[in-house]
Amino acid sequence: MIVRKTPEQVDMMAAAGEILVRCLQMLAAKARPGVTTEELDQAAEKLIRSRGAEPAFKGYRGFPASICASPNSMVVHGIPGAYECKRGDVLSVDVGVIKDGWVADAAMTLPIGPIDPEARKLLDVTKAALFAGVEQMQPGNRLGDVSAAIQRTAEIEGFSIIRTLVGHGIGREMHEEPQVPNFGTAGKGPLLEEGTVLAIEPMVNVGGPQVQMGDDGWAVYSQDGSLAAHFEFTVAVTADGPRILTPWHEE
């Protein structure tokens, strides 16, 4: 069952989202060659807690860190550690924040110094796919409209949508109904009604769509070793259309 949120509850989620945006801004500024993903994680947790919030990922299903930090062919769920960012890397950072019992979730893929043209195109297209999905978060649309827009935007540029990883509903819990695939058929699926809040998160590979689990049981990699990107917003359906609750693009 999809749990719709009141306008006041959406505002509460937006307050968590505001802290999350500050965290992503800080991570984008700190993610430079020589910095370890553990250092990024520590800085993120400090910032989140300093604002009276909690890192949603820490301890979630046993996850040991406050952020996910996933370089290059690692798609998602990277555990921060000793990995040092290198010039030319792309690093996906995913952050969750709980504030007053409400959760926000967002991600972006950061270039570490100058990156090659293919990597730049991957980031640009994945971000464009996210915005294409957001545009479909209109009252009366269907979930398939969101999924189809994401898929079309990525695949027309020759990239692959990962099909085994999906977005999700979000609210008091990190993962609520419905699942939000990044592929699908327009006009199909659950109705998008005012108060529906989704974490929309295209995950895209340069190569094929297949992925594989890493040895730690958390990290997910592109199976062919190709670069991957991940961008995510928490978005609410309102009477006026989509409201992005984690607007890292506006800063």
C-alpha positions as CSV (number, residue, x, y, z in Angstrom):
1,M,0.0,0.0,0.0
2,I,1.3,3.5,-0.9
3,V,1.2,5.7,2.2
4,R,0.4,9.3,1.0
5,K,1.7,12.2,3.1
6,T,0.0,15.3,4.1
7,P,1.4,18.7,3.1
8,E,2.7,19.1,6.7
9,Q,4.4,15.8,6.5
10,V,6.0,16.6,3.2
11,D,7.4,19.8,4.8
12,M,8.9,17.6,7.5
13,M,10.6,15.5,4.9
14,A,11.8,18.7,3.2
15,A,13.5,19.7,6.4
16,A,15.4,16.5,6.4
17,G,16.1,17.1,2.8
18,E,17.6,20.5,3.5
19,I,20.2,19.0,5.8
20,L,20.9,16.3,3.2
21,V,21.5,18.9,0.5
22,R,24.0,20.7,2.8
23,C,25.7,17.3,3.3
24,L,26.0,16.6,-0.4
25,Q,27.3,20.1,-1.0
26,M,30.0,19.5,1.6
27,L,30.9,16.1,0.1
28,A,31.2,17.6,-3.4
29,A,33.6,20.2,-2.1
30,K,35.7,17.6,-0.2
31,A,35.8,14.9,-2.8
32,R,39.3,15.5,-4.3
33,P,42.2,13.3,-5.2
34,G,43.8,11.8,-2.1
35,V,40.8,12.0,0.1
36,T,39.6,8.7,1.4
37,T,35.9,7.6,1.3
38,E,36.2,7.0,5.1
39,E,37.1,10.7,5.6
40,L,34.0,11.7,3.5
41,D,31.9,9.4,5.7
42,Q,33.2,10.9,8.9
43,A,32.6,14.5,7.7
44,A,29.0,13.6,6.6
45,E,28.1,12.1,9.9
46,K,29.5,15.1,11.8
47,L,27.5,17.5,9.7
48,I,24.2,15.5,9.9
49,R,24.4,15.1,13.7
50,S,25.4,18.8,14.2
51,R,22.0,19.7,12.7
52,G,20.0,17.6,15.1
53,A,19.5,14.8,12.6
54,E,20.6,11.2,12.2
55,P,22.3,9.4,9.3
56,A,19.6,7.1,8.0
57,F,22.0,4.5,6.6
58,K,24.1,3.8,9.7
59,G,23.0,0.5,11.1
60,Y,20.2,0.1,8.5
61,R,20.0,-3.6,7.9
62,G,23.5,-3.7,9.4
63,F,25.2,-1.2,7.1
64,P,28.2,0.2,9.0
65,A,28.5,3.7,7.7
66,S,26.7,7.0,7.3
67,I,27.0,7.3,3.5
68,C,27.4,5.0,0.6
69,A,30.6,5.8,-1.5
70,S,30.9,3.9,-4.7
71,P,33.7,4.6,-7.2
72,N,33.8,3.9,-10.9
73,S,32.3,0.5,-11.7
74,M,30.8,0.2,-8.3
75,V,27.2,1.2,-8.7
76,V,25.8,1.5,-5.2
77,H,26.2,0.5,-1.5
78,G,29.9,1.0,-1.3
79,I,31.1,0.9,2.3
80,P,33.5,3.9,3.0
81,G,37.0,2.9,3.9
82,A,40.6,3.3,2.8
83,Y,39.9,3.9,-0.9
84,E,41.6,7.2,-2.0
85,C,39.9,9.2,-4.6
86,K,42.0,9.5,-7.8
87,R,42.0,12.1,-10.6
88,G,39.6,10.9,-13.3
89,D,37.4,8.8,-10.9
90,V,33.7,9.2,-10.7
91,L,32.4,8.7,-7.2
92,S,28.7,8.1,-6.4
93,V,27.7,9.3,-2.9
94,D,24.3,8.4,-1.5
95,V,23.1,9.9,1.7
96,G,20.0,9.4,3.9
97,V,18.9,11.7,6.7
98,I,16.3,11.3,9.5
99,K,14.9,14.4,11.0
100,D,12.1,14.3,13.6
101,G,11.2,10.8,12.4
102,W,11.0,11.6,8.7
103,V,13.5,10.4,6.1
104,A,15.1,12.0,3.0
105,D,17.3,10.1,0.5
106,A,19.4,11.5,-2.3
107,A,22.5,10.7,-4.3
108,M,24.9,12.2,-6.9
109,T,27.9,11.0,-8.9
110,L,30.9,13.4,-8.5
111,P,33.8,13.8,-10.9
112,I,37.1,13.7,-9.2
113,G,39.1,16.3,-11.0
114,P,38.8,16.3,-14.8
115,I,37.1,13.2,-16.2
116,D,37.1,11.8,-19.7
117,P,34.4,12.6,-22.2
118,E,32.6,9.3,-21.9
119,A,32.4,9.6,-18.1
120,R,31.1,13.2,-18.5
121,K,28.4,12.1,-20.9
122,L,27.4,9.2,-18.5
123,L,27.0,11.7,-15.6
124,D,25.1,14.2,-17.8
125,V,22.7,11.6,-19.2
126,T,22.0,9.9,-15.9
127,K,21.2,13.3,-14.3
128,A,19.0,14.1,-17.3
129,A,17.2,10.8,-16.8
130,L,16.5,11.7,-13.2
131,F,15.0,15.0,-14.2
132,A,12.9,13.3,-16.9
133,G,11.5,11.0,-14.3
134,V,10.8,13.9,-11.9
135,E,8.8,15.8,-14.6
136,Q,6.3,12.9,-14.7
137,M,5.5,13.2,-11.0
138,Q,2.2,14.9,-11.8
139,P,-1.1,14.1,-10.1
140,G,-3.0,11.6,-12.3
141,N,0.1,10.2,-14.0
142,R,1.1,6.6,-13.5
143,L,4.3,5.2,-12.0
144,G,5.1,3.8,-15.5
145,D,5.3,7.3,-16.8
146,V,8.2,8.0,-14.4
147,S,10.0,4.7,-15.2
148,A,9.5,5.0,-19.0
149,A,10.9,8.6,-19.1
150,I,14.0,7.5,-17.2
151,Q,14.6,4.5,-19.5
152,R,14.1,6.5,-22.7
153,T,16.5,9.2,-21.7
154,A,19.3,6.8,-20.8
155,E,18.9,4.3,-23.6
156,I,18.6,6.8,-26.4
157,E,22.2,7.8,-25.6
158,G,23.4,4.2,-25.7
159,F,23.7,3.6,-22.0
160,S,22.1,0.7,-20.0
161,I,19.5,1.0,-17.3
162,I,20.3,-1.4,-14.4
163,R,17.1,-3.4,-14.0
164,T,17.7,-5.2,-10.7
165,L,18.1,-2.0,-8.6
166,V,15.1,0.3,-8.2
167,G,13.9,3.4,-6.4
168,H,11.3,3.3,-3.7
169,G,8.6,5.0,-1.7
170,I,9.9,6.9,1.3
171,G,8.5,8.6,4.5
172,R,8.8,7.4,8.1
173,E,10.7,4.4,6.7
174,M,13.6,4.4,4.3
175,H,11.9,1.9,2.0
176,E,8.2,2.0,1.5
177,E,5.9,1.0,-1.3
178,P,6.0,1.2,-4.2
179,Q,9.2,0.0,-5.9
180,V,10.2,2.5,-8.6
181,P,11.9,0.7,-11.6
182,N,14.0,2.8,-13.9
183,F,12.3,1.1,-16.9
184,G,8.7,0.5,-17.8
185,T,5.7,1.3,-19.9
186,A,4.0,4.7,-19.8
187,G,0.5,4.7,-18.6
188,K,0.9,1.6,-16.5
189,G,1.4,1.0,-12.8
190,P,0.0,2.7,-9.7
191,L,-1.7,6.1,-9.9
192,L,0.4,9.0,-8.7
193,E,-1.8,11.0,-6.3
194,E,-1.1,14.1,-4.3
195,G,1.0,13.1,-1.3
196,T,2.9,10.3,-3.0
197,V,6.6,10.6,-2.1
198,L,9.2,8.6,-4.0
199,A,12.9,8.3,-4.0
200,I,13.7,8.3,-7.8
201,E,17.2,7.1,-8.6
202,P,18.3,6.1,-12.0
203,M,21.4,3.8,-11.9
204,V,23.1,3.6,-15.3
205,N,26.0,1.7,-16.8
206,V,28.2,2.6,-19.8
207,G,28.2,-1.1,-20.7
208,G,25.6,-3.8,-20.2
209,P,22.8,-3.7,-17.6
210,Q,24.1,-6.7,-15.6
211,V,25.5,-6.2,-12.1
212,Q,27.2,-8.4,-9.6
213,M,27.6,-8.4,-5.8
214,G,30.9,-7.6,-4.2
215,D,32.6,-9.9,-1.7
216,D,31.5,-7.7,1.3
217,G,27.8,-8.5,0.6
218,W,27.0,-4.8,0.1
219,A,28.7,-3.2,-2.9
220,V,27.1,-3.8,-6.3
221,Y,29.3,-3.5,-9.4
222,S,28.7,-3.4,-13.2
223,Q,29.3,-7.0,-14.3
224,D,31.5,-5.9,-17.2
225,G,33.5,-3.4,-15.2
226,S,32.2,-0.4,-17.1
227,L,31.6,2.9,-15.4
228,A,28.3,3.5,-13.5
229,A,26.5,6.6,-12.3
230,H,23.7,7.1,-9.8
231,F,21.6,10.3,-9.2
232,E,18.7,10.5,-6.8
233,F,16.1,12.9,-5.5
234,T,13.3,12.5,-2.9
235,V,10.2,13.9,-4.7
236,A,6.6,14.6,-3.7
237,V,3.6,14.7,-5.9
238,T,1.7,18.0,-5.1
239,A,-1.3,19.7,-6.6
240,D,1.2,22.0,-8.4
241,G,3.3,19.1,-9.7
242,P,6.5,17.6,-8.5
243,R,8.3,19.0,-5.5
244,I,11.9,18.0,-5.1
245,L,12.6,17.7,-1.3
246,T,16.4,17.2,-1.8
247,P,17.1,20.0,-4.3
248,W,20.9,19.7,-4.6
249,H,20.6,21.0,-8.2
250,E,19.6,24.5,-7.0
251,E,22.8,25.2,-5.1
